[in-house]
Amino acid sequence: RVKPFNRLQVILQHLKMSNQTDSTADVLLEKRGGTGVITLNRPKALNTLNFSMIQRIYQQIKAWEQDPETFLIIIKGTGGKAFCAGGDIKAIADAGRVKSRLIQDFFRVEYSLNNAIGTCKKPYVALIDGITMGGGVGVSVHGHFRVATEKTIFAMPETAIGLFPDVGGGYFLPRLSGKMGYLLALTGFRLKGRDVLKAGIATHFVDCEKIPALEKDLIALKSPSTENIADLLNSYHVKSRVGQEKEFVLAEHMEKINSIFSANSVEEIVKKLKQDGSPFAIEQLETLNKMSPTSLKITLRQLREGASMSLQEVLRMEYRLSQACLKRHDFYEGVRAVLIDKDRSPRWKPAALEEVSDEFLDNCFKPLGNDDLKL
């Protein structure tokens, strides 16, 4: 017979386990002085967000927002490679295949988190050092401050997997200078280092090696105001030298981008790129040709409508779109081609832009009644 554990052993066992899980948890939530620190802790998975991480971060932000002893929230990633490379897309695809409730719950909680960050009453500082894509953009871009480094790589690459640039992309992308957001949204164009600041996505740029010191100084601030935090970030920002001499990567193309991407349809954008014929235009054309035609059409309409919506209205619209995409072939095919088989040759259905009808699009954007996202 196995001897029953006595209570003390059970408690000790439990303590041991909780200590183990703490440092190995997917997300670490700590209070340091008057600062709440969120550390995304899945370095091997490039800190991609799974469902339980999103839930815990949401609850913690809401708690810190109510706490009179919390003056500032910082979010960062571990591992040195990524801040956060996105949401756990594979898990969502698996859930969608078996019609699990996770496909509603994941997006519902993720978009609620994006909104919580966008409306947070406490100053929120995202240290976007490393890869920052998709869901990683969602947990940074809506906050007060975004600090990029020379290692930051920003992109919204969703049209390549049969999705659309969600997490509030319909809100912040059309608000970037000119039609830059439309280029980023449709092509998944990558911005690196100081260009993330120049595009208006980051608010500050700090050399990567100075980030630990910056974090320490932020935490050391005594009951800071938003102005105190801004002053400290500015003092680091003005001292940063890396990549200062380079011109913004899109500067010479902005006139072209503004003219081409202001077209009313994806077909027209494609036509204008062909007519332009410059190396830059041909490159964008080749990229668009690889993307899901359905995703491209959804994305263009998402940005055009989102341009005059509030963040909450955008997230409600994006929730409808997420549910529409998860019922379609392209998302599962995109995940297969990019993340599973990695052959990078998805077979989209429909395969041509002309075959994606306006009636189909209207359906994707339709309200879901009681199932709509409530914020």
C-alpha positions as CSV (number, residue, x, y, z in Angstrom):
1,R,0.0,0.0,0.0
2,V,1.2,3.5,-0.8
3,K,1.5,5.6,2.3
4,P,-0.8,8.6,2.2
5,F,1.0,12.0,2.0
6,N,0.7,14.0,5.2
7,R,-0.6,17.5,4.8
8,L,2.8,19.2,5.2
9,Q,4.3,17.1,2.4
10,V,1.3,18.1,0.2
11,I,1.8,21.8,1.0
12,L,5.6,21.6,0.4
13,Q,5.0,19.7,-2.9
14,H,2.6,22.4,-3.9
15,L,5.0,25.2,-3.0
16,K,7.8,23.5,-4.9
17,M,5.5,23.2,-8.0
18,S,4.3,26.8,-7.8
19,N,7.8,28.1,-7.6
20,Q,8.9,26.0,-10.6
21,T,6.0,27.1,-12.7
22,D,6.5,30.7,-11.7
23,S,9.9,31.1,-13.4
24,T,8.9,28.8,-16.2
25,A,5.4,30.4,-16.7
26,D,4.6,31.6,-20.2
27,V,4.1,35.1,-18.8
28,L,5.6,36.6,-15.6
29,L,3.5,39.3,-13.8
30,E,5.4,41.2,-11.1
31,K,5.1,44.3,-9.1
32,R,8.3,46.2,-8.7
33,G,7.9,49.3,-6.5
34,G,5.1,51.3,-8.2
35,T,5.5,49.5,-11.5
36,G,3.7,46.5,-12.9
37,V,6.0,44.5,-15.1
38,I,4.6,42.0,-17.7
39,T,7.3,39.7,-19.2
40,L,6.3,37.5,-22.1
41,N,8.3,34.3,-21.3
42,R,8.1,31.9,-24.3
43,P,11.5,32.6,-25.9
44,K,11.6,29.3,-27.9
45,A,8.2,30.3,-29.4
46,L,9.4,33.9,-29.9
47,N,7.0,34.9,-27.1
48,T,3.9,34.2,-29.1
49,L,0.7,34.7,-27.1
50,N,-1.4,31.7,-26.1
51,F,-4.9,31.9,-24.7
52,S,-3.9,31.6,-21.0
53,M,-1.3,34.3,-21.4
54,I,-3.8,36.7,-22.9
55,Q,-6.3,36.0,-20.1
56,R,-3.8,36.5,-17.4
57,I,-2.4,39.7,-18.9
58,Y,-5.9,41.1,-19.3
59,Q,-6.9,40.4,-15.7
60,Q,-3.6,41.8,-14.4
61,I,-3.8,45.1,-16.4
62,K,-7.4,45.5,-15.1
63,A,-6.2,44.9,-11.5
64,W,-3.2,47.3,-11.8
65,E,-5.4,49.9,-13.4
66,Q,-7.6,49.9,-10.2
67,D,-4.6,49.8,-7.8
68,P,-3.6,53.3,-6.4
69,E,-0.1,52.0,-5.7
70,T,0.6,51.1,-9.4
71,F,1.8,54.1,-11.4
72,L,3.2,52.5,-14.5
73,I,2.9,49.3,-16.5
74,I,5.8,47.9,-18.6
75,I,5.6,45.0,-21.0
76,K,8.7,43.2,-22.5
77,G,9.8,39.9,-23.9
78,T,12.5,37.5,-22.9
79,G,15.2,35.7,-25.0
80,G,16.7,38.6,-26.9
81,K,15.2,37.7,-30.2
82,A,11.6,38.7,-30.0
83,F,9.3,41.0,-28.1
84,C,6.3,39.0,-29.4
85,A,6.0,37.4,-32.8
86,G,2.2,37.2,-32.7
87,G,-0.6,35.0,-31.5
88,D,-0.5,31.2,-31.3
89,I,-1.9,30.8,-34.8
90,K,-1.3,27.0,-34.9
91,A,-3.5,26.5,-31.8
92,I,-6.2,28.6,-33.4
93,A,-6.1,26.6,-36.6
94,D,-6.2,23.3,-34.6
95,A,-9.2,24.6,-32.7
96,G,-11.0,25.7,-35.9
97,R,-10.6,22.3,-37.5
98,V,-12.5,20.7,-34.6
99,K,-14.9,23.6,-34.3
100,S,-13.8,24.3,-30.7
101,R,-15.1,27.3,-28.8
102,L,-11.5,28.5,-28.6
103,I,-11.9,30.2,-31.9
104,Q,-14.5,32.6,-30.4
105,D,-12.9,32.8,-27.0
106,F,-9.3,33.5,-28.2
107,F,-10.3,36.5,-30.3
108,R,-12.8,37.8,-27.8
109,V,-10.2,37.9,-25.0
110,E,-7.4,39.1,-27.3
111,Y,-9.4,42.0,-28.6
112,S,-10.6,42.8,-25.1
113,L,-6.9,43.0,-24.1
114,N,-6.1,45.3,-27.0
115,N,-8.9,47.5,-25.9
116,A,-7.8,47.4,-22.3
117,I,-4.4,48.6,-23.4
118,G,-5.9,51.3,-25.6
119,T,-8.0,52.7,-22.8
120,C,-5.6,52.0,-19.9
121,K,-5.6,54.8,-17.4
122,K,-2.1,54.0,-16.2
123,P,0.9,54.9,-18.5
124,Y,1.9,51.8,-20.5
125,V,5.4,51.3,-21.9
126,A,6.1,48.5,-24.4
127,L,9.8,47.7,-24.9
128,I,9.5,46.3,-28.4
129,D,13.0,45.0,-28.7
130,G,13.2,42.3,-31.4
131,I,10.5,40.8,-33.6
132,T,7.1,42.5,-33.1
133,M,4.4,41.1,-35.3
134,G,0.6,40.5,-35.3
135,G,-0.5,39.9,-31.7
136,G,2.7,41.5,-30.5
137,V,1.7,44.7,-32.2
138,G,-1.7,44.4,-30.5
139,V,-0.2,44.4,-27.0
140,S,2.1,47.3,-27.7
141,V,0.9,49.8,-30.3
142,H,-2.3,50.9,-28.4
143,G,-0.3,51.9,-25.3
144,H,1.1,55.3,-24.5
145,F,4.7,54.6,-25.3
146,R,6.5,52.1,-27.6
147,V,10.3,51.9,-27.4
148,A,12.0,50.4,-30.5
149,T,15.6,49.4,-30.8
150,E,17.9,48.5,-33.6
151,K,16.7,44.9,-33.2
152,T,13.0,45.7,-33.7
153,I,11.4,44.1,-36.7
154,F,7.8,45.2,-37.2
155,A,5.3,43.6,-39.6
156,M,1.6,42.7,-40.0
157,P,2.0,39.6,-42.2
158,E,-1.5,38.2,-41.9
159,T,-2.6,38.3,-45.6
160,A,0.0,35.6,-46.2
161,I,-1.9,33.2,-43.9
162,G,-5.5,33.9,-45.1
163,L,-6.2,36.4,-42.2
164,F,-6.1,40.2,-42.0
165,P,-4.1,42.6,-39.9
166,D,-6.3,42.4,-36.8
167,V,-5.6,43.3,-33.1
168,G,-6.8,46.9,-33.9
169,G,-4.8,47.1,-37.2
170,G,-7.9,48.6,-38.8
171,Y,-7.5,51.5,-36.3
172,F,-3.8,52.3,-36.2
173,L,-2.8,51.4,-39.8
174,P,-5.0,53.9,-41.7
175,R,-3.9,56.6,-39.3
176,L,-0.2,56.3,-40.3
177,S,1.2,58.9,-42.6
178,G,-0.4,58.9,-46.1
179,K,-1.2,55.5,-47.3
180,M,1.8,53.8,-45.6
181,G,-0.5,51.7,-43.4
182,Y,-2.2,50.3,-46.5
183,L,1.1,49.1,-47.9
184,L,2.1,47.5,-44.5
185,A,-1.3,45.8,-44.2
186,L,-1.6,44.4,-47.7
187,T,2.0,43.4,-48.3
188,G,3.2,42.6,-44.8
189,F,6.2,44.9,-45.5
190,R,8.8,44.7,-42.7
191,L,10.1,47.8,-41.0
192,K,13.4,47.5,-39.0
193,G,15.0,49.4,-36.2
194,R,14.7,53.2,-36.4
195,D,12.2,52.9,-39.3
196,V,9.7,51.7,-36.8
197,L,10.0,55.1,-35.1
198,K,10.0,57.0,-38.4
199,A,6.8,55.3,-39.5
200,G,5.1,56.5,-36.4
201,I,4.6,53.1,-34.9
202,A,7.2,53.5,-32.1
203,T,7.2,56.7,-30.0
204,H,10.9,56.4,-28.9
205,F,14.1,54.7,-30.1
206,V,16.7,53.5,-27.6
207,D,19.9,51.5,-28.3
208,C,19.3,47.9,-27.4
209,E,22.1,47.7,-24.9
210,K,20.5,50.6,-22.9
211,I,17.1,48.9,-22.5
212,P,18.0,47.2,-19.1
213,A,19.2,50.6,-17.7
214,L,16.0,52.3,-19.0
215,E,13.8,49.7,-17.4
216,K,15.6,50.1,-14.1
217,D,15.3,53.9,-14.3
218,L,11.6,53.6,-15.1
219,I,11.0,51.3,-12.1
220,A,13.0,53.7,-9.9
221,L,10.6,56.6,-10.6
222,K,8.6,57.6,-7.6
223,S,4.9,57.8,-8.3
224,P,5.6,59.2,-11.8
225,S,3.1,61.1,-14.0
226,T,2.9,60.4,-17.8
227,E,5.1,63.6,-18.2
228,N,7.8,62.2,-15.9
229,I,7.9,58.9,-17.9
230,A,7.9,60.8,-21.2
231,D,10.9,62.9,-19.9
232,L,12.9,59.8,-19.0
233,L,12.2,58.1,-22.3
234,N,13.1,61.3,-24.2
235,S,16.4,61.5,-22.3
236,Y,17.4,58.0,-23.5
237,H,16.0,58.7,-26.9
238,V,18.1,61.7,-27.6
239,K,21.3,59.9,-26.6
240,S,20.7,56.9,-29.0
241,R,23.0,56.9,-32.0
242,V,22.4,53.6,-33.8
243,G,21.1,54.0,-37.4
244,Q,20.6,57.8,-37.0
245,E,22.2,58.7,-40.3
246,K,20.0,56.5,-42.5
247,E,17.0,57.9,-44.3
248,F,13.5,56.3,-43.7
249,V,13.3,53.2,-45.9
250,L,10.0,54.3,-47.5
251,A,10.8,58.0,-47.8
252,E,11.7,58.0,-51.5
253,H,8.6,55.9,-52.3
254,M,6.0,57.8,-50.3
255,E,4.6,59.8,-53.2
256,K,4.1,56.5,-55.2
257,I,2.6,54.7,-52.2
258,N,0.1,57.5,-51.5
259,S,-1.0,57.6,-55.1
260,I,-1.1,53.8,-55.8
261,F,-2.6,52.7,-52.4
262,S,-5.4,55.3,-52.5
263,A,-7.1,53.2,-55.2
264,N,-10.6,52.0,-54.4
265,S,-10.0,48.3,-55.0
266,V,-7.2,45.8,-54.8
267,E,-7.6,45.2,-58.5
268,E,-6.9,48.9,-59.1
269,I,-3.9,48.8,-56.8
270,V,-2.5,45.9,-58.8
271,K,-3.2,47.7,-62.1
272,K,-1.4,50.9,-60.8
273,L,1.6,48.9,-59.6
274,K,1.9,47.3,-63.1
275,Q,1.6,50.7,-64.8
276,D,4.2,52.1,-62.5
277,G,6.7,49.4,-63.3
278,S,9.5,50.6,-61.0
279,P,11.6,48.0,-59.1
280,F,9.7,49.0,-55.9
281,A,6.3,48.7,-57.6
282,I,7.2,45.3,-59.1
283,E,8.4,44.0,-55.8
284,Q,5.1,45.0,-54.1
285,L,3.2,43.4,-57.0
286,E,5.0,40.1,-56.6
287,T,4.3,40.1,-52.9
288,L,0.6,40.8,-53.4
289,N,0.4,38.0,-56.0
290,K,1.4,35.5,-53.2
291,M,-1.3,36.7,-50.7
292,S,-4.8,35.3,-50.2
293,P,-7.0,37.3,-52.6
294,T,-9.9,37.0,-50.0
295,S,-7.6,38.4,-47.3
296,L,-6.4,41.3,-49.5
297,K,-10.0,42.4,-50.2
298,I,-11.1,42.0,-46.6
299,T,-8.0,44.0,-45.5
300,L,-8.5,47.0,-47.9
301,R,-12.1,47.4,-46.8
302,Q,-11.2,46.9,-43.1
303,L,-8.7,49.8,-43.3
304,R,-11.0,52.1,-45.3
305,E,-13.8,51.6,-42.8
306,G,-11.5,51.6,-39.8
307,A,-10.1,55.0,-40.8
308,S,-13.2,56.8,-39.4
309,M,-14.0,54.4,-36.5
310,S,-13.1,54.3,-32.8
311,L,-10.8,51.6,-31.5
312,Q,-13.8,49.8,-30.0
313,E,-15.8,49.9,-33.3
314,V,-12.7,48.6,-35.1
315,L,-12.3,45.7,-32.7
316,R,-16.0,44.8,-33.0
317,M,-15.6,44.8,-36.8
318,E,-12.4,42.7,-36.6
319,Y,-14.1,40.2,-34.4
320,R,-16.7,39.6,-37.1
321,L,-14.0,39.3,-39.7
322,S,-12.0,36.8,-37.5
323,Q,-15.1,34.5,-37.3
324,A,-15.7,34.8,-41.0
325,C,-12.0,33.9,-41.9
326,L,-12.1,30.9,-39.5
327,K,-14.9,29.4,-41.5
328,R,-13.0,29.7,-44.8
329,H,-10.5,27.5,-46.5
330,D,-7.7,30.1,-46.9
331,F,-6.8,30.5,-43.2
332,Y,-6.1,26.7,-42.8
333,E,-4.3,26.6,-46.1
334,G,-2.2,29.6,-45.2
335,V,-1.2,28.1,-41.8
336,R,-0.4,24.8,-43.6
337,A,1.8,26.6,-46.2
338,V,3.6,29.0,-43.9
339,L,3.8,27.2,-40.5
340,I,3.2,23.5,-40.9
341,D,4.6,22.2,-44.3
342,K,6.5,25.5,-44.8
343,D,6.4,25.0,-48.6
344,R,5.2,28.6,-49.0
345,S,3.0,27.7,-51.8
346,P,-0.6,28.0,-50.6
347,R,-3.4,27.1,-53.0
348,W,-6.0,29.9,-52.3
349,K,-9.7,29.5,-52.9
350,P,-10.8,31.5,-54.8
351,A,-7.4,32.0,-56.5
352,A,-8.2,35.3,-58.2
353,L,-9.2,38.7,-56.9
354,E,-12.0,38.9,-59.4
355,E,-13.6,35.8,-57.9
356,V,-14.0,37.4,-54.4
357,S,-17.4,39.0,-54.7
358,D,-18.7,42.1,-53.0
359,E,-21.6,40.1,-51.7
360,F,-19.2,37.7,-50.0
361,L,-17.3,40.7,-48.4
362,D,-20.6,42.2,-47.2
363,N,-21.3,38.9,-45.4
364,C,-17.9,39.0,-43.6
365,F,-18.6,42.4,-42.2
366,K,-22.2,41.7,-41.1
367,P,-23.0,42.1,-37.4
368,L,-23.3,38.9,-35.4
369,G,-26.2,39.9,-33.2
370,N,-25.8,38.4,-29.7
371,D,-22.4,36.9,-30.7
372,D,-20.9,40.3,-31.4
373,L,-17.9,41.4,-29.4
374,K,-18.9,43.3,-26.3
375,L,-16.3,45.8,-24.9
